[in-house]
Amino acid sequence: MRIQLAQRSEADELLGRSPLALLVGMLLDQQIPMEWAFTGPHTISQRLGHDLTAEEIASYDPEAFAALLAEKPAVHRYPKSMAARVQQLAAYLVEQYDGKPELIWTEAADGKELLKRLMALPGYGKQKAQIFLALLGKQLGVEPTGWREAAGPYGEEGSFRSVADVVDTDSLGRVRAAKQEAKKAAKAR
């Protein structure tokens, strides 16, 4: 299956081939539209002139990296704080996984361990980790034993709750509608 989270072919192609880009896109997916967040790794790659590596991002001068993310169009609504988070994530990946993010899931024994590994990532709380786990299972075929249970409601088959369920423009609309309904229900309480 082809990744279609940014809804731009060149950005989605990068997400499909680069585990780091996918992790960074998920990290950026807060307080901005999903497409903007998942286009971020491609924008950073273009500005660097090549694909992302955890080693380069981790060792980049923090002020220069923040300036890179702040260039117009900015990679995120909060480019300085998100630049720091991206660098923290990259440094963690270098330290814990030798700069190879895919080891997070290829070496996980089961869904529970994979969730624990994702929750340990800087900038990833339980919900973000569960959504990313569901994305791995539903779209990339990463299905260790118990992955659906570990992903919680995001792992449910046929659901339209999160980026894990976005495979085209129609499913994007369905996810947005489900989120709107959830917000209405929460306000009504």
Protein Blocks (a to p, Z undefined) as FASTA:
>chain_A
ZZffkopaklmmmmmmmmklmmmmmmmmghiafklmmmmmmmmmmmnopacdfklmmmpc
fklmmmmmmpccdfbfblmlmmmmmmmmmmmmmmmnnopaklmmmmpfblmlmmmmmmmp
ghiafklmmmmmmmmmmmnopacehklmmnmmmlpghiafbfklpcbfklmmmmmmmmmm
mmmmmmmZZ
